[in-house]
């Protein structure tokens, strides 16, 4: 067998391992006694329009409902997405600029596979979603970690400049960010864009930005996420409705290859080829129909705003340190000891499931996912207090 694949299967994601532990623990002692902040699994219901659209889809003729779509997705769904983006961002995209995928994971994997050859390099900004490394290394490329600025977790442009080599094919940006909740400022992204144009000129080859945007609509600070392709031409956008519409189990997303990107047509076909090679063709037809019908549905961020306040007020009272998130639904909390894994294990003794930062590429922090019911946050206070007391 493939030993690399065996190793990946035998050492599952730290996030999902903690989530699985939580499921088992809830079965043992009751869900109300476990405070599971492990997974970005939204508790906010999907918009009513989603259920209505799915119900309408089931009334379509079976061959229309259940048949394969074209490999890159139905033209009507891709056109609906392009029109939505054009209305919002003043662009002129078409259906032929979009490739529909099984969520943002498949979108990112397709982009990495389309761009990278063995020996190439793709840069990620730490802390980062840990599966980036898995997908990058599976192409034979090297995953290069560059820490973000320690004071505010914005992009460290001078550090990125120093990390770029002739082998650099792409840099991944994720705003709002998982795990910190940071929204990169427009100025920060403009500085990055200027630097990348200079490095492209130096090396005589395009360097792409891969903008991972499943949390784009979940921003509730003064700084709203910038439309990255408007700032830097060589940008690919990866998106899913898992977070914005609370549809993580439905696995529907896309890759956008803007026409302004270098070698755009060849790059789009490479994304299509990567989807073919990886088996990511024909995204679920029912979901394509549903998204086309609901593309302009508003996103409800209010539950996350309330949860953020509930959680931060509680942790303020208890004396925890954290980074104030401007988007997504994660709180980046300073561990009470240098070893974040040990701190996470200590939290488990109080039935608190919080993810150690080591798997995100840094030490000394934990991620608390607050896309849970308000009662989970309220009822966890005694557990957080007891955890704090362990370090008194």
C-alpha positions as CSV (number, residue, x, y, z in Angstrom):
1,X,0.0,0.0,0.0
2,X,1.0,3.6,-0.2
3,X,2.8,4.3,3.0
4,X,2.3,8.0,2.8
5,X,-1.5,7.5,2.6
6,X,-1.3,5.0,5.5
7,X,0.4,7.5,7.7
8,X,-2.2,10.2,6.9
9,X,-5.0,7.7,7.8
10,X,-3.3,6.5,10.9
11,X,-2.7,10.1,12.1
12,X,-5.9,11.9,11.6
13,X,-6.4,15.7,11.8
14,X,-6.1,16.9,15.4
15,X,-9.3,18.8,15.0
16,X,-11.3,15.8,13.9
17,X,-9.7,13.6,16.4
18,X,-10.9,15.9,19.2
19,X,-14.3,16.1,17.6
20,X,-14.5,12.3,17.5
21,X,-13.5,12.1,21.1
22,X,-16.3,14.6,21.9
23,X,-18.9,12.4,20.1
24,X,-17.8,9.4,22.2
25,X,-17.7,11.4,25.4
26,X,-21.2,12.8,24.8
27,X,-22.5,9.3,24.3
28,X,-21.0,8.4,27.7
29,X,-22.0,11.3,29.9
30,X,-24.6,13.2,27.9
31,X,-24.1,16.0,25.4
32,X,-25.1,18.7,27.9
33,X,-22.0,17.8,30.0
34,X,-19.4,18.1,27.2
35,X,-18.4,21.6,26.0
36,X,-17.3,20.9,22.4
37,X,-15.5,23.9,20.8
38,X,-13.5,21.7,18.4
39,X,-15.0,21.8,15.0
40,X,-16.2,24.6,12.7
41,X,-19.6,23.0,12.4
42,X,-22.2,25.8,12.4
43,X,-25.1,25.4,14.7
44,X,-26.9,28.3,13.0
45,X,-29.7,26.8,10.8
46,X,-29.4,27.2,7.1
47,X,-31.6,29.9,5.6
48,X,-35.2,28.7,5.0
49,X,-34.7,29.4,1.3
50,X,-32.2,26.5,1.2
51,X,-34.7,23.9,2.4
52,X,-37.4,25.3,0.1
53,X,-35.0,25.2,-2.9
54,X,-34.1,21.6,-2.1
55,X,-37.7,20.7,-1.9
56,X,-38.4,22.2,-5.3
57,X,-35.4,20.4,-6.7
58,X,-36.9,17.0,-5.7
59,X,-39.9,17.8,-7.9
60,X,-37.7,18.0,-11.0
61,X,-37.7,15.1,-13.5
62,X,-35.4,12.4,-12.2
63,X,-33.0,12.7,-15.1
64,X,-32.7,16.4,-14.4
65,X,-32.3,15.9,-10.7
66,X,-30.0,12.9,-10.4
67,X,-28.0,12.9,-13.7
68,X,-24.3,14.0,-14.0
69,X,-23.6,17.6,-14.7
70,X,-20.7,18.6,-16.9
71,X,-17.4,18.0,-15.1
72,X,-17.0,21.6,-14.1
73,X,-20.7,22.1,-13.1
74,X,-23.9,23.1,-14.8
75,X,-23.6,26.3,-16.8
76,X,-26.7,27.7,-15.2
77,X,-25.2,27.4,-11.7
78,X,-21.9,28.8,-12.7
79,X,-23.6,31.7,-14.5
80,X,-25.6,32.4,-11.4
81,X,-22.4,32.6,-9.3
82,X,-20.6,34.8,-11.8
83,X,-23.6,37.2,-11.9
84,X,-23.7,37.4,-8.1
85,X,-19.9,38.2,-8.0
86,X,-20.3,40.8,-10.8
87,X,-23.1,42.6,-9.0
88,X,-21.2,42.6,-5.7
89,X,-17.7,43.4,-6.9
90,X,-18.1,45.3,-10.2
91,X,-16.5,42.5,-12.2
92,X,-17.3,40.8,-15.5
93,X,-16.9,37.1,-14.8
94,X,-18.7,34.4,-16.8
95,X,-19.7,30.8,-16.2
96,X,-16.5,29.7,-18.0
97,X,-14.3,31.2,-15.2
98,X,-15.8,28.9,-12.5
99,X,-15.2,25.3,-11.6
100,X,-17.7,23.8,-9.1
101,X,-16.3,21.6,-6.4
102,X,-17.2,19.4,-3.4
103,X,-16.5,22.3,-1.0
104,X,-13.5,24.5,-0.4
105,X,-11.2,21.5,0.3
106,X,-11.6,20.2,-3.2
107,X,-11.2,23.7,-4.6
108,X,-7.9,24.2,-2.8
109,X,-6.6,20.8,-3.6
110,X,-7.4,21.3,-7.3
111,X,-5.6,24.7,-7.3
112,X,-2.5,23.2,-5.6
113,X,-2.5,20.3,-8.0
114,X,-3.0,22.6,-11.0
115,X,-0.1,24.9,-10.1
116,X,2.6,22.8,-8.4
117,X,5.1,20.3,-9.8
118,X,7.3,18.2,-7.5
119,X,10.1,20.5,-6.1
120,X,8.0,23.7,-6.3
121,X,7.0,25.7,-3.2
122,X,3.7,27.0,-1.9
123,X,3.7,29.5,1.0
124,X,1.2,29.5,3.8
125,X,0.8,32.1,6.5
126,X,1.0,30.6,10.0
127,X,-1.2,30.0,11.9
128,X,-3.1,28.2,9.0
129,X,-5.7,25.5,8.4
130,X,-3.6,22.3,8.8
131,X,-4.9,20.5,5.8
132,X,-3.1,23.0,3.5
133,X,0.1,21.1,4.2
134,X,-1.5,17.8,3.4
135,X,-2.8,18.9,0.1
136,X,0.4,20.8,-0.9
137,X,2.7,18.0,0.0
138,X,0.6,15.5,-1.9
139,X,1.5,17.4,-5.1
140,X,5.2,16.8,-4.4
141,X,5.6,20.5,-3.6
142,X,7.1,21.9,-0.3
143,X,4.8,23.8,2.1
144,X,6.7,26.8,3.4
145,X,5.4,28.4,6.6
146,X,5.8,32.1,7.2
147,X,4.5,33.4,10.5
148,X,2.1,36.3,10.5
149,X,2.9,39.5,12.6
150,X,2.8,38.4,16.3
151,X,1.1,41.6,17.5
152,X,-2.0,41.5,15.2
153,X,-1.7,38.4,13.1
154,X,-1.8,40.4,9.9
155,X,0.4,39.3,6.9
156,X,4.1,39.9,7.5
157,X,5.0,41.2,4.0
158,X,8.8,41.6,4.6
159,X,8.9,38.0,5.9
160,X,7.0,36.8,2.9
161,X,9.3,38.7,0.6
162,X,12.3,36.9,2.2
163,X,10.6,33.5,1.8
164,X,9.9,33.8,-2.0
165,X,12.3,31.9,-4.3
166,X,12.4,31.0,-7.9
167,X,10.5,27.8,-6.9
168,X,7.5,29.7,-5.4
169,X,4.3,29.1,-7.3
170,X,1.7,30.5,-4.9
171,X,0.9,32.0,-1.6
172,X,-2.3,31.1,0.3
173,X,-4.2,33.8,2.1
174,X,-7.3,33.2,4.2
175,X,-9.4,36.1,5.3
176,X,-11.4,36.1,7.6
177,X,-8.8,33.7,9.0
178,X,-9.1,30.2,10.4
179,X,-8.0,29.9,13.2
180,X,-7.5,33.5,14.4
181,X,-10.5,35.3,13.0
182,X,-8.3,38.1,11.6
183,X,-9.5,40.1,8.6
184,X,-6.5,41.2,6.5
185,X,-6.7,45.0,6.0
186,X,-6.8,46.4,2.5
187,X,-3.5,48.2,3.1
188,X,-1.9,44.9,4.2
189,X,-3.1,43.2,1.0
190,X,-2.0,46.1,-1.2
191,X,1.5,45.9,0.3
192,X,1.5,42.2,-0.4
193,X,0.3,42.8,-4.0
194,X,3.0,45.4,-4.6
195,X,5.7,43.1,-3.3
196,X,4.5,40.2,-5.4
197,X,4.6,42.2,-8.6
198,X,8.2,43.1,-7.8
199,X,9.1,39.4,-7.2
200,X,7.3,38.4,-10.4
201,X,9.5,40.9,-12.3
202,X,12.6,39.6,-10.5
203,X,11.9,35.9,-11.4
204,X,10.2,36.4,-14.7
205,X,7.3,34.1,-13.8
206,X,3.8,34.6,-12.2
207,X,3.3,34.0,-8.5
208,X,-0.3,33.3,-7.7
209,X,-2.3,34.2,-4.7
210,X,-4.8,31.5,-3.7
211,X,-7.5,33.2,-1.7
212,X,-9.3,30.8,0.6
213,X,-12.6,32.5,1.4
214,X,-15.2,30.2,3.0
215,X,-15.7,32.9,5.8
216,X,-16.0,35.9,3.4
217,X,-19.5,36.8,4.5
218,X,-18.9,36.1,8.2
219,X,-17.1,39.4,8.9
220,X,-18.5,41.8,11.6
221,X,-15.7,44.2,12.4
222,X,-14.9,47.6,11.0
223,X,-12.7,45.9,8.4
224,X,-14.6,44.0,5.7
225,X,-12.7,41.4,3.6
226,X,-11.3,42.9,0.4
227,X,-12.0,41.3,-3.0
228,X,-8.5,40.1,-3.6
229,X,-8.6,39.8,-7.4
230,X,-9.2,43.5,-7.5
231,X,-5.9,44.1,-5.7
232,X,-3.8,41.5,-7.4
233,X,-4.4,40.1,-10.9
234,X,-2.9,36.6,-10.4
235,X,-5.5,35.5,-7.8
236,X,-7.5,32.3,-7.7
237,X,-10.5,32.3,-5.4
238,X,-11.7,29.2,-3.5
239,X,-15.1,29.3,-1.8
240,X,-17.7,27.2,-0.3
241,X,-21.1,27.7,1.3
242,X,-20.3,25.5,4.3
243,X,-20.0,28.4,6.7
244,X,-22.1,31.2,5.1
245,X,-25.2,29.0,4.5
246,X,-24.4,26.5,7.3
247,X,-24.0,23.7,4.8
248,X,-20.7,21.9,5.8
249,X,-22.2,18.4,5.1
250,X,-23.4,19.3,1.6
251,X,-19.9,19.9,0.2
252,X,-20.5,22.6,-2.5
253,X,-18.0,25.2,-3.5
254,X,-16.0,26.6,-6.4
255,X,-12.7,27.8,-7.9
256,X,-12.7,31.1,-9.7
257,X,-10.0,31.7,-12.2
258,X,-10.4,35.4,-13.2
259,X,-9.6,36.2,-16.8
260,X,-7.0,38.8,-15.7
261,X,-4.8,36.1,-14.2
262,X,-1.7,35.2,-16.1
263,X,-2.3,32.2,-18.5
264,X,-5.9,32.3,-17.3
265,X,-7.3,29.9,-19.9
266,X,-4.5,27.3,-19.4
267,X,-4.8,27.7,-15.7
268,X,-8.6,27.1,-15.8
269,X,-8.0,24.0,-17.9
270,X,-5.3,22.9,-15.4
271,X,-7.9,23.3,-12.6
272,X,-10.3,21.2,-14.6
273,X,-7.5,18.6,-15.2
274,X,-6.7,18.5,-11.5
275,X,-10.3,17.9,-10.7
276,X,-10.3,15.1,-13.2
277,X,-7.1,13.6,-11.8
278,X,-8.3,13.9,-8.2
279,X,-11.9,12.6,-8.9
280,X,-13.5,16.0,-8.1
281,X,-15.9,16.1,-11.0
282,X,-19.6,16.8,-11.2
283,X,-20.4,18.5,-7.9
284,X,-23.7,17.3,-6.4
285,X,-26.5,18.2,-8.8
286,X,-29.1,18.9,-6.2
287,X,-26.8,21.4,-4.5
288,X,-25.9,23.0,-7.8
289,X,-29.7,23.6,-8.3
290,X,-30.1,24.8,-4.7
291,X,-27.2,27.3,-4.9
292,X,-28.4,28.7,-8.2
293,X,-31.8,29.4,-6.7
294,X,-30.4,30.9,-3.4
295,X,-27.3,32.7,-4.6
296,X,-28.5,36.1,-3.5
297,X,-29.8,34.9,-0.1
298,X,-28.5,37.2,2.8
299,X,-26.1,35.7,5.3
300,X,-27.0,35.9,9.0
301,X,-24.0,36.9,11.1
302,X,-25.9,38.0,14.2
303,X,-25.7,34.6,16.1
304,X,-21.9,34.7,15.7
305,X,-21.8,38.3,16.9
306,X,-23.8,37.3,20.0
307,X,-21.7,34.2,20.6
308,X,-18.4,36.2,20.3
309,X,-19.6,38.7,23.0
310,X,-20.9,35.9,25.3
311,X,-17.6,34.1,25.1
312,X,-15.2,37.1,25.3
313,X,-17.2,38.6,28.2
314,X,-16.9,35.3,30.1
315,X,-13.2,34.9,29.4
316,X,-12.5,38.6,30.3
317,X,-14.1,37.9,33.7
318,X,-11.9,34.9,34.1
319,X,-8.7,36.6,33.0
320,X,-7.9,34.8,29.8
321,X,-6.0,36.5,27.0
322,X,-7.2,36.2,23.4
323,X,-7.1,38.0,20.0
324,X,-10.4,39.8,19.2
325,X,-11.8,38.2,16.0
326,X,-13.1,40.4,13.3
327,X,-14.7,37.5,11.4
328,X,-15.2,33.7,11.0
329,X,-16.3,32.1,14.3
330,X,-13.1,31.2,16.2
331,X,-11.4,32.7,19.2
332,X,-7.6,32.4,19.4
333,X,-6.8,32.1,23.1
334,X,-3.4,32.2,24.8
335,X,-2.7,28.8,26.5
336,X,-2.0,29.0,30.2
337,X,1.3,27.1,29.7
338,X,3.8,27.0,26.9
339,X,2.7,23.5,25.8
340,X,-0.6,24.0,24.0
341,X,-1.1,20.3,23.6
342,X,-0.8,19.8,27.4
343,X,-3.1,22.7,28.0
344,X,-5.7,21.1,25.6
345,X,-5.4,17.8,27.4
346,X,-5.8,19.5,30.8
347,X,-9.0,21.2,29.4
348,X,-10.4,17.7,28.5
349,X,-10.4,16.8,32.2
350,X,-13.0,19.5,32.6
351,X,-14.9,18.3,29.5
352,X,-13.7,21.3,27.5
353,X,-12.7,20.5,24.0
354,X,-10.4,23.2,22.6
355,X,-7.9,22.7,19.8
356,X,-4.1,23.1,20.5
357,X,-2.4,25.5,18.1
358,X,0.5,23.2,17.2
359,X,-1.4,21.7,14.3
360,X,-2.0,25.3,12.9
361,X,1.8,25.8,12.7
362,X,2.4,27.7,16.0
363,X,2.7,26.9,19.7
364,X,1.2,28.4,22.8
365,X,-2.4,29.0,21.8
366,X,-5.7,27.2,21.5
367,X,-8.6,27.6,19.1
368,X,-12.2,27.8,20.5
369,X,-14.9,27.4,17.8
370,X,-17.9,29.5,18.9
371,X,-20.3,28.4,16.2
372,X,-22.1,26.5,18.9
373,X,-25.4,27.0,20.7
374,X,-25.4,29.9,23.2
375,X,-26.2,27.4,26.0
376,X,-22.9,25.6,25.4
377,X,-21.0,28.8,26.0
378,X,-23.0,29.8,29.1
379,X,-22.8,26.3,30.6
380,X,-19.0,26.1,30.0
381,X,-18.2,28.9,32.5
382,X,-17.5,26.7,35.4
383,X,-15.3,24.5,33.3
384,X,-13.2,27.4,32.1
385,X,-13.0,28.7,35.7
386,X,-11.8,25.3,36.9
387,X,-9.2,25.2,34.1
388,X,-8.0,28.6,35.1
389,X,-7.8,27.5,38.7
390,X,-5.5,24.6,37.7
391,X,-2.9,27.2,36.9
392,X,-3.4,29.5,39.9
